[in-house]
Amino acid sequence: MAISLGKMINQLNLGKEPVIGVNADASVLDALSLMSSHGVSSVAVLGNGNNLMGNISMTDVKHVMKGYRHRLLWTSCLQLVSHVRSQQGIADGQDRLPVFDVRPDTSLGFTIAKLLATKAHRVWVTDDRYQAVGVVSLTDVIRVIASMAGVQPFERRPSMATFN
């Protein structure tokens, strides 16, 4: 069983999933609608030139709903990202970065370390201009490791599934 954590994610065909993103100025409701229509649990928050500015996930929305801060659903995506990260930092005493990213030439080992350190379910792949070009999820990483270990993962289900 030879698992090479030194291989770059682009060599492993990771980070090539299309980015589903929303403009930073769009409302949080627009982001939720986009997540629902694409069957995903997270969207990239993009600024000018598709620069990655943050991330909105269903976990963030759950945080808003649990705190009875429903008014945030009508704010911009960037405002929600700022609010959630600020609240998380207050709760656990740690600074929070608005987004976690890697480059296409990042090693699998470093990508896994970043996922572990940030407790994130995904990292966005960005180019040299900080434009979002892909995403790597925990499931993607597990699938690659399983394949390297000789385990044939089940057929991948479409990433564009819809919610019922």
C-alpha positions, 0 to 999 in steps of 0.5 A: 500500500503506497500512499504518496502524500507528496503528490500534488493535488492536480496530479491526483485530479483533485480540485477540478470540480467546478466552482459554484460561487456567488457574488459577495454582494448577493444576498444570503438567500441567493446563496441558499437558492444556489446551494439548493439548485446545485445540490451542494452544501457550500458555495464560494463567495467571490469578489471582483474578477472571481477572487475568492473572498469566503465561503458560505456553508449550511453549517454557517446557516445553521449557526445563524438560525440557532442564534435567532439571527434570521435578519442575516439571511437578507444581508450580503454574503460577505456580511454573513461570512464576516459575522460568522467568522467573528462569532466563531472567533469570540466563541473559541478564542481563535482568529478565523480566516474568512477562507481556506485555500490551496494551489493546484500544485499543493501536496496531498499531505499539505491539503490534508493538514490544512483540512485538519488544522482548520476543521473545514470540510473543504478547501478551495483551489485558487490560482496565482491571482487568487481566483477560485478554480476548484474545490477539494472536499474531505470526500474527494481526499478519502476517495483518493486515499482509498484508491491509492490503498487499492480499495475501489470506491463505489461509483461517484454519485453526481455532484449536481444532485438535487435536494428533495 
